[in-house]
Amino acid sequence: MLRDYDGVMANGKWITGLKPDMDPREAAVRVLEKRLQAVRLHFRPAVEVLDADVEHVHQLRVATRRCRAALDAFADVLRSATRERLRKLLRAIRRAAGPARDADVLLLDLSSRVTAAPAGAAPGIHWAAGQLMARRTSAQEQLEEAYHELGPDLERLKIEALSGKEVRKTTLGRMTLKQMARHVLREHLTELESTGRSARKQEQLHRMRIAGKRLRYAMEIFGDCFGTEFRKVLYPRVEALQEILGTVNDAYNAAQTYRDMEAACRRFFPGLWPQWREGVRYLISEQVARQKRAMNEFKQFWRQWRKEDVAGHFDAVLS
């Protein structure tokens, strides 16, 4: 469990204490307060304690996504100007942390493959590791710049968004929290099912992964509005789907990164390429194989999802 400097829990998933009959405006303030606090708690450690725990960078990106999910869930009761400013700020923070997280994922995966690689692959693997470390160093510098530039805006917008003036009464705002939750969750479920019907290629699977994230993060907000089955049965299914699709995406991106390295080396250092070729191509082949395994796992999972009519089960629980 990650903690901030004062020992405060910083990565809780579920928003607790919301009542099904609560006014959505009151719920919006509570949820945003917790989600924005999580972004703040991970932003500074992601910059200052990198050598102790790179997980803060990952959790920073997750926190921005969860906060974005809260903005979307309560879009109808938040003033559009503040909502858009927050959305842009969160996107800027997430993008600033993106290259650092991508390098971390590749380095962690690469370190697990060194011992199993063929002997002749070692020079190329070490060269690839060096390239990734250089990217990671540059990415950390960008993240530090973003922290100093965006940190004050985050504090200002946090105060502004949580003021009573920033919530309003609209069509969805006249609903109870549970009624709003049904509306939001059904929209996300429909999007997931729609993308899943045609998800065959990488781009389609990526869209499905995003739809799964939106549904999952919305479920974490509205968990107290529904019964135990919502958390204990349906949420793990959505989480498992997202994790499988995440592996597909990570493997695809990793293979592409190594292909880009190969192209750059062959163009600018053709004389050095022969000694690195075996290692780099080994890494590419490993990621391609990993993607295929994850694709097969997804196909089996999705067939079972449809066979068990998880969407119908979901709708019954919401009803």
C-alpha positions as CSV (number, residue, x, y, z in Angstrom):
1,M,0.0,0.0,0.0
2,L,1.5,3.3,-1.1
3,R,1.6,6.2,1.4
4,D,2.5,9.8,1.3
5,Y,5.1,11.4,3.5
6,D,2.7,11.6,6.5
7,G,1.6,8.0,6.3
8,V,-1.8,8.8,4.7
9,M,-3.2,6.1,2.4
10,A,-2.8,7.4,-1.1
11,N,-4.2,4.9,-3.5
12,G,-7.6,3.7,-2.3
13,K,-9.8,2.6,-5.1
14,W,-13.3,2.7,-3.7
15,I,-15.1,5.9,-2.7
16,T,-16.9,5.0,0.5
17,G,-19.5,6.8,2.6
18,L,-21.8,7.9,-0.3
19,K,-25.5,7.2,0.2
20,P,-27.8,6.1,-2.7
21,D,-30.3,8.8,-1.9
22,M,-27.6,11.5,-1.7
23,D,-27.8,14.7,-3.7
24,P,-25.3,14.2,-6.6
25,R,-24.0,17.7,-6.0
26,E,-22.9,16.8,-2.5
27,A,-21.4,13.5,-3.8
28,A,-19.5,15.3,-6.5
29,V,-17.7,17.5,-4.0
30,R,-16.8,14.5,-1.8
31,V,-15.5,12.4,-4.7
32,L,-13.5,15.2,-6.3
33,E,-11.9,16.0,-3.0
34,K,-10.6,12.5,-2.6
35,R,-9.6,12.0,-6.3
36,L,-7.8,15.4,-6.5
37,Q,-6.1,14.6,-3.2
38,A,-4.7,11.3,-4.6
39,V,-3.3,13.2,-7.6
40,R,-1.6,15.7,-5.3
41,L,-0.2,12.9,-3.0
42,H,1.5,11.1,-5.9
43,F,2.7,14.1,-7.9
44,R,5.5,15.2,-5.5
45,P,6.8,11.6,-4.7
46,A,6.8,10.8,-8.4
47,V,9.3,13.6,-8.8
48,E,11.3,13.5,-5.6
49,V,11.5,9.9,-4.5
50,L,12.0,8.1,-7.8
51,D,15.0,6.2,-6.5
52,A,12.9,4.7,-3.7
53,D,9.7,3.8,-5.6
54,V,9.0,4.2,-9.3
55,E,5.4,3.0,-8.5
56,H,4.5,6.6,-7.6
57,V,4.7,7.5,-11.3
58,H,2.3,4.7,-12.2
59,Q,-0.1,5.7,-9.4
60,L,0.0,9.3,-10.5
61,R,-1.3,8.3,-13.9
62,V,-3.9,6.1,-12.4
63,A,-5.0,8.9,-10.0
64,T,-5.4,11.3,-12.9
65,R,-7.6,8.8,-14.7
66,R,-9.7,8.2,-11.7
67,C,-10.1,11.9,-11.3
68,R,-11.1,12.3,-14.9
69,A,-13.7,9.5,-14.4
70,A,-15.1,11.6,-11.5
71,L,-15.3,14.7,-13.7
72,D,-17.2,12.6,-16.4
73,A,-19.5,11.0,-13.9
74,F,-20.6,14.3,-12.4
75,A,-20.4,16.3,-15.6
76,D,-24.0,17.4,-15.3
77,V,-23.6,19.0,-11.9
78,L,-20.2,20.7,-12.4
79,R,-19.8,24.0,-14.1
80,S,-18.4,23.4,-17.6
81,A,-15.6,26.0,-17.4
82,T,-14.0,24.6,-14.2
83,R,-14.6,21.0,-15.4
84,E,-12.7,21.7,-18.7
85,R,-9.8,23.4,-17.0
86,L,-9.4,20.5,-14.6
87,R,-9.7,18.0,-17.5
88,K,-6.9,19.8,-19.4
89,L,-4.7,20.0,-16.3
90,L,-5.2,16.3,-15.6
91,R,-4.4,15.4,-19.2
92,A,-1.2,17.5,-19.1
93,I,-0.1,15.7,-15.9
94,R,-0.9,12.3,-17.3
95,R,1.0,13.0,-20.5
96,A,4.0,14.4,-18.5
97,A,4.2,11.1,-16.6
98,G,3.5,8.9,-19.6
99,P,7.1,8.6,-21.1
100,A,8.5,7.9,-17.6
101,R,5.9,5.1,-17.0
102,D,6.4,3.6,-20.4
103,A,10.2,3.4,-19.8
104,D,9.6,1.9,-16.4
105,V,7.3,-0.8,-17.8
106,L,9.9,-1.7,-20.5
107,L,12.8,-1.8,-18.1
108,L,11.0,-4.0,-15.6
109,D,10.0,-6.4,-18.4
110,L,13.5,-6.4,-19.9
111,S,15.1,-7.2,-16.5
112,S,13.0,-10.3,-16.2
113,R,14.2,-11.6,-19.6
114,V,17.9,-11.2,-19.3
115,T,18.6,-14.6,-17.6
116,A,16.4,-16.5,-20.1
117,A,17.9,-14.9,-23.2
118,P,20.3,-16.7,-25.5
119,A,24.0,-16.0,-24.8
120,G,24.5,-14.1,-28.0
121,A,21.6,-11.7,-27.2
122,A,23.3,-10.1,-24.2
123,P,25.1,-7.2,-26.1
124,G,21.8,-6.2,-27.8
125,I,19.8,-6.4,-24.6
126,H,22.3,-4.3,-22.7
127,W,22.3,-1.8,-25.5
128,A,18.5,-1.6,-25.4
129,A,18.6,-1.2,-21.6
130,G,20.9,1.7,-22.1
131,Q,18.6,3.3,-24.6
132,L,15.7,2.9,-22.2
133,M,17.6,4.4,-19.3
134,A,18.5,7.4,-21.4
135,R,14.8,7.8,-22.2
136,R,13.9,7.4,-18.5
137,T,16.3,10.1,-17.5
138,S,14.9,12.5,-20.0
139,A,11.4,11.7,-19.1
140,Q,12.0,12.4,-15.4
141,E,13.4,15.8,-16.3
142,Q,10.2,16.5,-18.2
143,L,8.1,15.3,-15.3
144,E,10.0,17.6,-12.9
145,E,9.3,20.6,-15.1
146,A,5.6,19.7,-15.3
147,Y,5.5,19.4,-11.5
148,H,6.8,22.9,-11.0
149,E,4.7,24.3,-13.8
150,L,1.4,22.5,-13.1
151,G,1.5,21.9,-9.3
152,P,0.3,25.4,-8.4
153,D,-2.6,25.2,-10.9
154,L,-3.6,21.9,-9.4
155,E,-3.8,23.4,-5.9
156,R,-5.8,26.4,-7.3
157,L,-8.2,24.4,-9.3
158,K,-8.7,22.0,-6.4
159,I,-9.9,24.8,-4.2
160,E,-12.0,26.2,-7.0
161,A,-13.7,22.9,-7.9
162,L,-14.6,22.1,-4.4
163,S,-16.3,25.4,-3.7
164,G,-20.1,25.4,-3.5
165,K,-20.3,27.8,-6.4
166,E,-19.0,25.1,-8.9
167,V,-22.0,22.7,-8.6
168,R,-25.3,23.3,-10.2
169,K,-28.7,21.7,-10.5
170,T,-29.6,20.2,-13.9
171,T,-31.5,17.4,-15.3
172,L,-29.3,14.6,-13.9
173,G,-28.7,16.7,-10.9
174,R,-32.4,16.3,-9.9
175,M,-31.8,12.6,-9.6
176,T,-30.6,10.8,-6.5
177,L,-27.0,9.6,-6.6
178,K,-28.1,6.0,-7.3
179,Q,-30.3,7.1,-10.2
180,M,-27.4,9.0,-11.7
181,A,-25.1,6.0,-11.1
182,R,-27.4,3.8,-13.1
183,H,-27.4,6.3,-16.0
184,V,-23.6,6.7,-16.0
185,L,-22.8,3.0,-15.6
186,R,-25.2,1.9,-18.3
187,E,-23.6,4.4,-20.7
188,H,-20.1,3.0,-20.0
189,L,-21.4,-0.6,-20.2
190,T,-23.0,0.1,-23.6
191,E,-19.7,1.6,-24.9
192,L,-17.8,-1.5,-23.7
193,E,-20.2,-3.9,-25.3
194,S,-20.3,-1.9,-28.5
195,T,-16.5,-1.8,-28.9
196,G,-16.2,-5.5,-28.0
197,R,-18.4,-6.6,-30.9
198,S,-15.8,-5.6,-33.4
199,A,-12.6,-5.7,-31.4
200,R,-10.2,-7.7,-33.6
201,K,-7.3,-5.3,-34.4
202,Q,-5.0,-3.4,-32.1
203,E,-6.7,-0.1,-32.6
204,Q,-10.1,-1.6,-31.8
205,L,-8.7,-3.4,-28.8
206,H,-7.2,-0.2,-27.5
207,R,-10.6,1.5,-27.7
208,M,-12.2,-1.4,-25.8
209,R,-9.5,-1.1,-23.2
210,I,-10.3,2.6,-22.7
211,A,-14.0,1.8,-22.4
212,G,-13.2,-0.9,-19.8
213,K,-11.2,1.7,-17.8
214,R,-14.1,4.1,-17.8
215,L,-16.5,1.5,-16.6
216,R,-14.1,0.3,-13.9
217,Y,-13.3,3.7,-12.5
218,A,-17.0,4.7,-12.5
219,M,-17.8,1.5,-10.6
220,E,-15.3,2.5,-7.9
221,I,-17.2,5.8,-7.4
222,F,-20.7,4.3,-7.1
223,G,-19.9,1.0,-5.3
224,D,-21.9,2.0,-2.2
225,C,-25.0,2.5,-4.3
226,F,-25.3,-1.2,-5.0
227,G,-25.1,-4.6,-3.3
228,T,-22.2,-6.9,-2.6
229,E,-22.5,-8.6,-5.9
230,F,-21.6,-5.3,-7.7
231,R,-18.2,-5.3,-5.9
232,K,-17.4,-8.9,-5.4
233,V,-18.6,-10.4,-8.8
234,L,-19.0,-7.8,-11.5
235,Y,-16.0,-5.5,-10.6
236,P,-13.4,-8.3,-10.7
237,R,-14.7,-9.3,-14.2
238,V,-14.3,-5.8,-15.5
239,E,-10.9,-5.5,-13.8
240,A,-9.7,-8.8,-15.3
241,L,-10.8,-7.7,-18.8
242,Q,-8.9,-4.5,-18.5
243,E,-5.8,-6.2,-17.3
244,I,-5.8,-8.7,-20.2
245,L,-6.2,-5.8,-22.7
246,G,-3.5,-3.9,-20.9
247,T,-1.1,-6.8,-21.5
248,V,-2.0,-6.8,-25.2
249,N,-1.4,-3.1,-25.4
250,D,1.9,-3.2,-23.4
251,A,3.3,-6.0,-25.6
252,Y,2.3,-4.2,-28.8
253,N,3.9,-1.0,-27.7
254,A,7.1,-2.7,-26.5
255,A,7.6,-4.6,-29.8
256,Q,7.1,-1.3,-31.6
257,T,9.6,0.5,-29.4
258,Y,12.3,-2.2,-30.1
259,R,11.5,-2.0,-33.8
260,D,12.1,1.7,-33.7
261,M,15.4,1.1,-31.9
262,E,16.4,-1.3,-34.7
263,A,15.5,1.2,-37.4
264,A,17.4,4.0,-35.8
265,C,20.5,1.9,-35.2
266,R,20.6,0.5,-38.7
267,R,20.2,4.0,-40.1
268,F,22.7,5.9,-37.9
269,F,25.1,3.2,-36.7
270,P,25.0,0.4,-39.4
271,G,28.5,-0.8,-38.4
272,L,27.4,-1.5,-34.8
273,W,24.1,-3.1,-35.7
274,P,25.4,-6.7,-36.2
275,Q,26.6,-7.0,-32.6
276,W,23.2,-5.8,-31.2
277,R,20.9,-7.5,-33.8
278,E,20.4,-10.8,-32.0
279,G,19.5,-9.2,-28.7
280,V,17.1,-6.6,-30.1
281,R,15.3,-9.1,-32.4
282,Y,15.0,-11.5,-29.4
283,L,13.2,-8.8,-27.5
284,I,10.9,-8.1,-30.4
285,S,10.0,-11.8,-30.8
286,E,9.4,-12.1,-27.1
287,Q,6.9,-9.2,-27.1
288,V,5.2,-10.5,-30.3
289,A,4.7,-13.8,-28.6
290,R,3.5,-12.2,-25.4
291,Q,0.9,-10.2,-27.4
292,K,-0.4,-13.3,-29.2
293,R,-0.8,-15.1,-25.8
294,A,-2.7,-12.2,-24.4
295,M,-4.9,-12.0,-27.5
296,N,-5.8,-15.6,-27.2
297,E,-6.6,-15.1,-23.5
298,F,-8.8,-12.1,-24.4
299,K,-10.7,-14.1,-27.0
300,Q,-11.4,-16.9,-24.5
301,F,-12.4,-14.4,-21.8
302,W,-14.7,-12.4,-24.1
303,R,-16.4,-15.6,-25.3
304,Q,-17.1,-16.5,-21.7
305,W,-18.3,-13.0,-20.9
306,R,-20.8,-13.2,-23.7
307,K,-21.8,-16.8,-22.9
308,E,-22.5,-15.9,-19.3
309,D,-24.3,-12.7,-20.4
310,V,-22.3,-10.5,-18.0
311,A,-23.9,-7.4,-19.5
312,G,-27.4,-8.7,-18.7
313,H,-26.2,-9.6,-15.2
314,F,-24.9,-6.1,-14.8
315,D,-28.1,-4.6,-15.9
316,A,-30.1,-6.7,-13.4
317,V,-27.8,-5.6,-10.6
318,L,-28.2,-1.9,-11.6
319,S,-32.0,-2.4,-11.7
